[in-house]
Amino acid sequence: MAKFGDLDAIKKLDGNDMFSKLIQFPDQIRSAISVGYEFIPSQILSGRILNIVVAGMGGSAIGGDLARSYLSQDLKVPMMVHRDYALPGFVDENSLVIVASYSGSTEETLSAYSEGKRKKAKIIVISSGGELSLKAQQDGTPLIKIPEGFMPRAALGYLFFPILIALAKIGICSESKNMLLNVADFLEGRIPLFLPGVDEKSNPAKSIARKLYNRIPIIYSARKHYDAVSLRFKGQLSENSKSLAFCNVFPELNHNEFVGFEKLAINEDKLIVLIIRDQNDYDSIRKRMDIVSEMLEERGIETLIIQSRGELLLERIFSLIQLADFSSFYLAILNDCDPTPIDAIERLKRELKNRS
């Protein structure tokens, strides 16, 4: 097991330099905001929009999850993220379909794009290249071209901020460029907390990674605004740390999943429950969080409270994403693995291709 303070060991494990991507994320946000504001909505996107669908998979879809979650209390039309080949049956000419594939080669997303064209939906494509970008250019479909050279999960800035800005330009929501840039500044100011040279007691990401080591984390949050954060945290632990994780939301988990802790098939000390909290959680949700934490502790299951930071809602959302990203990185180091490769996914793709 590599040590947090051993910089040489960390560099050796992090052969693809994921850590630099985390450090540079505020700059990525600034670049993504510029990309978003360069987008000029075409006449194709005019007319009534009665629903919004973001079609994508994995790291390419999480930007849509965050946009939906962030805007959930402000949108006047329904917005959903769709992870599949076929689009929902309601999609038609009054639908806005944002097709997001970082690589441009995701087969499910390519299928969703083709179906969106058949259904005459209004479409925006977000991609760094590949077949999807080529199709969009050939079809005259509005394309937001984002930079190459990232793993999808490390390109979150490019997969979130252009969606938000595009929706604002179309008139779906309103956002201030200065406010978005403030998020980048806020996150940049927090980076010193997470540096390798900061000892474990003072580095919240290292502290969380140590708690999660050799355990199965279950991440709980309020549904409002934070369901996508829990999903992102789970995904980063799976892909970066190569660790199985699960997530759910209040209050739904209190109506089913919570009962499952009564008869565990593994020892209690192999589980840890992370509860994400925010200053604007409903009082009823706070009470549920308190009671769940108490009941789990009574059963010998450790709970860890993770509090959002910042004043603006988007700052608080991204404070948690930043913490999750660094925590998953340090857990990868504890697990003696390079956080970048996703061998299981690559093998699955090869097997699918061989059997097609």
Secondary structure, DSSP 8 states (H G I E B T S, - for coil): ---TT-HHHHHHH-TT-HHHHHHTHHHHHHHHHHHHHH----GGG-S---EEEEE--HHHHHHHHHHHHHTTTT-SS-EEEE-SSS--TT-STTEEEEEE-SSS--HHHHHHHHHHHHTT-EEEEEESSHHHHHHHHHHT--EEE--SSS-GGG-HHHHHHHHHHHHHHHTSS---HHHHHHHHHHHHHHGGGG-TTS-TTT-HHHHHHHHHTTSEEEEEEESTTTHHHHHHHHHHHHHTT----EEEEETGGGGTGGGGGGS-SS-GGGEEEEEEE-TT--HHHHHHHHHHHHHHHHTT-EEEEEE--SSSHHHHHHHHHHHHHHHHHHHHHHTT--SS--HHHHHHHHHHHHT-
